[in-house]
């Protein structure tokens, strides 16, 4: 399922829904905490993606 473009899209949408739902449960519907947590997750995901991209590029060379 995850190799087909539609499957990837569905998995990404489900992952986003799960992350938003867990964030709302963790922050108990306090929006300031929700957006802080979401921002931290966004930064971590960006850093991890960038590091994976750099290492993947170095492994090809």
C-alpha positions in Angstrom: 0.0 0.0 0.0 2.8 2.5 0.8 4.5 2.1 -2.5 1.6 3.3 -4.5 1.2 7.1 -4.6 -2.4 7.0 -3.4 -1.3 4.7 -0.5 1.4 7.2 0.4 -1.1 10.0 0.4 -3.5 8.1 2.6 -0.7 7.2 5.1 0.5 10.8 5.3 -3.1 12.1 5.9 -3.6 9.4 8.6 -0.3 10.3 10.2 -1.2 14.0 10.3 -4.6 13.2 11.8 -3.0 10.9 14.5 -0.4 13.6 15.4 -3.0 16.3 15.7 -5.2 14.1 17.8 -2.4 13.0 20.1 -1.4 16.7 20.5 -4.9 17.7 21.5 -5.0 14.8 24.0 -1.6 15.7 25.5 -2.3 19.4 25.7 -5.9 19.0 27.0 -7.2 21.5 24.5 -5.0 24.4 25.6 -4.2 26.0 22.3 -1.0 27.7 23.4 0.5 24.4 24.5 -0.8 22.7 21.4 0.9 25.1 19.0 4.2 25.0 21.0 4.2 21.2 20.9 3.3 21.3 17.2 6.2 23.7 16.5 8.6 21.5 18.4 7.5 18.5 16.4 7.8 20.4 13.2 11.4 21.4 14.0 12.3 17.9 15.0 10.7 16.4 11.9 12.5 18.9 9.7 15.9 18.2 11.3 15.4 14.4 11.1 14.4 14.7 7.4 17.4 16.9 6.6 19.8 14.6 8.4 18.4 11.6 6.6 18.7 13.4 3.3 22.3 14.3 3.9 23.3 10.8 5.0 21.4 9.2 2.0 23.3 11.6 -0.3 26.6 10.8 1.2 26.0 7.0 1.0 25.3 7.3 -2.7 28.7 9.0 -3.4 
